[in-house]
Amino acid sequence: PTEIKDYLGNKDDIKNIKQWLLNLDKKKEKCLILYGSTGIGKTTLAHIIFKECGYDIIEINASVQRSKKILHEKLSRITKKNIIMISNNNYSKSGLLLDEIDGTCNNSEISAIGEISKLILNNKIKYPIICTCNSIKLKNIKLLLKYSILINLEIPNKKNILKLCKKIIKNEKIIISPTELERLILNINDYRRLINNLFEIILMKI
């Protein structure tokens, strides 16, 4: 999905995220954490929400760029130019997406999330931050919780899994029997796995 209307499920959460962004200046929480199982659309939702609310996205995958030094350099550059004039006195708002922040939490990189928390605590961040992770129970993520709004995305229900499945089958012109379709979605509870399985079916039929 590239627009809110195409995003399946979590409608109340979407409303809450939009309200947070629209009232950001009044909020003490500049950070929002989307958490839940893998493959359910956390990163996709962050992109869609930022886009719909008029933000340019600066994305850092924290599981790859996870050392304190790298995060500090990137966050410092973003902090110094969080609003950029683009043309005709129009301004572009920047929103920061920190993807997979649970990837920063191995012992050798223990201070990476502390670096993010410090910038927020010192009021050096004036723009919204959306973080994604699978769980908020990891010790180092707890440093961020006091500065964050938490949104727990639910796993897709069978209705939405089937809806997406049928949409992809139609758009990609996949030939599949009702029995194959039922077997395909039987034990699937995330969109990423569904898409990967459908792609495998396409490859098998080529």
N, C-alpha and C positions, 0 to 999 in steps of 0.2 A: 504493500500500500504506500501511496505517496500523499494521500490526503486523509484527513480525519474520518470522512464519511466512509472510506474503504477499510478502516481499521476495525477489526472484529473484537467485540468484548470490552470490558473495563470502562464502560461509558461514564460511570460516576467518577472514577479515577481521572479520566481525561478532563472532566469539568473542573476538578480540584486543581489539577496541574495548570490549566489555563488561568484559573483565578489567582493562583500563586504568581504566575508570570505577570499578569495584568496589574497586580497590586504589589509588585516587588519592592517599590520604594517605601512602602509602609511595613514591610516584613523585616524582622530581624534575621530570619532564616534566608540566606542567599543561596543555600544549597538544597537540592532536592535529590533524594536517593530512590531510584526505581530498583526494586529487588524482586527476585522470584526465580523460578526454574529456568534452565537454559532453553533457548529456542522459542520463547513465547512472545518475543517482539519488544523487548525493553529498549534496545538501541533504536529500532525503527520508530517507536513511539516518540522517543526524545527528538529525533530528527523532524518528525511531522509536526510536533508541538512547537518547536523553535521556528520552523518555517512558517507555520500559520500565524504566529504572533509577531512575525516580522524581524526575526533575529538571524544574523549570519552566524553559522556554526563553526566554532573552532574545536576540533576533535582531537583528543589524545587517548590512545589506547593504553591504559595504565598497566595492562598485563605485559605489554611489550616495552613501553617507555617508562619503566617503573622505578628507576633509581632516583634517589633524592636529588642528585645533581641535575639529571635531565629534566625532571619535573620542575625544579626550581628555575632553571633557565627558561623553559617554555612559559611557565606561569608568570614569571617576572616580565617577559616581553609582552604577554597579553595584558597584564595589569597596567602597563604604561600606555597602552593605546586601545583601551576598551571601547572607545567610540571613534569612528573614523569618518571624516567628511568625504563623500564620494562625488557629488556634483551638484551644482545649482543650489548650494546651501542645504542640501539634503544630508541626513545623517544615517549611518548604518549602525544598528545595535548589534553587539556581539554577545553570543551565548556560548559558554564553555561546556562541552560534553566530555566527561571523564569516563571512558568505557572500561568495564571490567576492573573496578578498583580493588576487588578481592585478589587480583593478580599482583598487587603491591605488597602483599602481606607475608611474604616469606621472611625468615629471620634475618637474612643478610640485607634486606631492604627495609628494615623496620620503621625508618623515619620518613618514608615517602608520603604517607597519609598525614603524618605530623606536619609536613611542610604545607600541605593544603590547608590543614586546620589553622596553622599559624597565620597564614595570609588572611583567612576569614576573620580570625580573632583580632588581628591588628587593623581590621577594617580597610584592608588594601584592595578588596575585591568589591567592585561596584556593579558587577554584571551577574546574571544568573548562572549557576553551575548545576548541571544535571549529571549525576553519577549513576552508573549501573553496576549491579553485582548480583550474584546468586543468593548470597546470605549476608545478613547484617550481624551475625553472631561472632564473626571473627574478632579477635581482641583489638586489633589496630583500627578496624572500621569504627569501633565504638568511640574513638576520638572525634569522629565527625558528627555523631548522632545529635549532640547538643546544639549544633549549628544547622541542623537539617530538618526538612520535612520528609517523612517516610511514606512511600507508596508501595504497597505489596501487590504486584500484579498476579492475578489468578491464572492458573493453567487453563487453556482453552477447553470449553465443554465440547461434547461430541457434535452438537448442532453447528458450532462455528468451524470445527475441523471439517465436517462434511461440506459446509458451505464453501470454504476455501478450496477444498478438494475438487468439487464440481466446477468451480470457476476456472481452476487451472486446467482441468480436463477439457473444458469447452474451449478455452483460449489456445491451448496447445494442440487441440484436435487429437487427444489421446483416445485410443480405442480400448475400452476396458469394460468387462462384463459386470453386472450388478453383484455377482458373487465375489469377483476380484476386488471390487470397490469395498464391499463389506469387510473382506479379509484385510484389506489395506489399512483401514482406519481403526480396526478392532482394538489394538493396544497402543495407539498413538495419542499422546497428550501434549505435543508441542508442534508448532508450525514448521520449524526447521527440519525436523525428522520427516514430516509429511512431504515437504518439498523435495528433500533428498530421495525419498522412496519413489516419488513420482518421476523424478529425473532418471532414476535407474530403470524404471519401466519404459521410458522413452528410448533409452539406449538399447534395451533388449529388443525393442520393436523395430529399430533401424535396420 
